[in-house]
């Protein structure tokens, strides 16, 4: 599945569109799980088989019947599912995404497994505006917009909208006795430095870095080491990520843009104020 980056203007259009649903962007590692006659299997974002943590494997063993197929994010102590792709009793190939998510919500509530959750999802424009503000207030990573009628075979155009700048980068050096690492991204075949960040990681590994903005020389300002990215290859860390950042320098809807959305949805100023005040 390919993602496009949604800037502020695009996010504004997607919120008011009836054709797109919105989900919270979860800060984890992509993990697809299949349960069939061959057993329980995990697959990373590169389509490679990967192991499941013991607790998650055990929970999957306890699910009734088979087959099952889930697409989600693994976050150490929880598995957050954003799509249900196969169930034992009916094929889902032609089911629209909104319907699959509704089925997922019912199943997760029935299972009652605390560590297996459905990604927070908002279907209608007013709810999407509320959800957007809610994720922003708690300083979440961002949101993802998916076509309401998308099928498992034809996912359609998916947009991600981040609330903070981040980059997946390759560790270039980790000097002994130093509390910082130098990281970079590939510009063609050349690994180009983005600067140093406090932390430690093995040279050649991939890490995620958040930062406030970039200098004109593409050096990170106020970088923070977020996590290791074992699910990503070094050569996938390209300069294109920085182009996305420059195209989305303003990462959150401003008050005037929220007001414009409210007007398009025929919300009164008081209704918009109520949404905002109830979330702070």
Secondary structure as the mmCIF struct_conf table of DSSP 4:
data_model
#
loop_
_struct_conf.conf_type_id
_struct_conf.id
_struct_conf.beg_label_comp_id
_struct_conf.beg_label_asym_id
_struct_conf.beg_label_seq_id
_struct_conf.end_label_comp_id
_struct_conf.end_label_asym_id
_struct_conf.end_label_seq_id
STRN STRN1 UNK A 3 UNK A 5
HELX_RH_AL_P HELX_RH_AL_P1 UNK A 8 UNK A 16
TURN_TY1_P TURN_TY1_P1 UNK A 18 UNK A 19
STRN STRN2 UNK A 20 UNK A 24
HELX_LH_PP_P HELX_LH_PP_P1 UNK A 25 UNK A 26
BEND BEND1 UNK A 28 UNK A 28
STRN STRN3 UNK A 29 UNK A 36
TURN_TY1_P TURN_TY1_P2 UNK A 37 UNK A 38
STRN STRN4 UNK A 39 UNK A 43
TURN_TY1_P TURN_TY1_P3 UNK A 45 UNK A 46
BEND BEND2 UNK A 47 UNK A 47
STRN STRN5 UNK A 49 UNK A 50
HELX_LH_PP_P HELX_LH_PP_P2 UNK A 51 UNK A 53
HELX_RH_AL_P HELX_RH_AL_P2 UNK A 54 UNK A 61
TURN_TY1_P TURN_TY1_P4 UNK A 62 UNK A 62
BEND BEND3 UNK A 63 UNK A 66
STRN STRN6 UNK A 68 UNK A 74
BEND BEND4 UNK A 76 UNK A 77
STRN STRN7 UNK A 79 UNK A 86
BEND BEND5 UNK A 88 UNK A 90
TURN_TY1_P TURN_TY1_P5 UNK A 93 UNK A 94
BEND BEND6 UNK A 95 UNK A 95
HELX_RH_AL_P HELX_RH_AL_P3 UNK A 97 UNK A 111
TURN_TY1_P TURN_TY1_P6 UNK A 112 UNK A 112
TURN_TY1_P TURN_TY1_P7 UNK A 114 UNK A 115
STRN STRN8 UNK A 116 UNK A 118
HELX_LH_PP_P HELX_LH_PP_P3 UNK A 119 UNK A 120
STRN STRN9 UNK A 121 UNK A 122
BEND BEND7 UNK A 124 UNK A 124
HELX_RH_AL_P HELX_RH_AL_P4 UNK A 125 UNK A 137
TURN_TY1_P TURN_TY1_P8 UNK A 138 UNK A 139
STRN STRN10 UNK A 142 UNK A 147
TURN_TY1_P TURN_TY1_P9 UNK A 148 UNK A 149
BEND BEND8 UNK A 152 UNK A 153
STRN STRN11 UNK A 158 UNK A 162
BEND BEND9 UNK A 163 UNK A 164
STRN STRN12 UNK A 165 UNK A 173
TURN_TY1_P TURN_TY1_P10 UNK A 176 UNK A 177
BEND BEND10 UNK A 179 UNK A 179
STRN STRN13 UNK A 180 UNK A 187
TURN_TY1_P TURN_TY1_P11 UNK A 188 UNK A 189
STRN STRN14 UNK A 190 UNK A 198
BEND BEND11 UNK A 199 UNK A 199
TURN_TY1_P TURN_TY1_P12 UNK A 203 UNK A 204
STRN STRN15 UNK A 206 UNK A 211
BEND BEND12 UNK A 212 UNK A 212
STRN STRN16 UNK A 213 UNK A 214
TURN_TY1_P TURN_TY1_P13 UNK A 216 UNK A 217
BEND BEND13 UNK A 218 UNK A 218
STRN STRN17 UNK A 220 UNK A 221
BEND BEND14 UNK A 222 UNK A 222
STRN STRN18 UNK A 224 UNK A 228
TURN_TY1_P TURN_TY1_P14 UNK A 230 UNK A 231
BEND BEND15 UNK A 232 UNK A 232
HELX_RH_3T_P HELX_RH_3T_P1 UNK A 234 UNK A 236
STRN STRN19 UNK A 238 UNK A 238
TURN_TY1_P TURN_TY1_P15 UNK A 239 UNK A 239
HELX_RH_AL_P HELX_RH_AL_P5 UNK A 240 UNK A 247
TURN_TY1_P TURN_TY1_P16 UNK A 248 UNK A 248
BEND BEND16 UNK A 250 UNK A 250
BEND BEND17 UNK A 252 UNK A 252
HELX_RH_AL_P HELX_RH_AL_P6 UNK A 255 UNK A 264
TURN_TY1_P TURN_TY1_P17 UNK A 265 UNK A 266
HELX_RH_AL_P HELX_RH_AL_P7 UNK A 269 UNK A 279
#
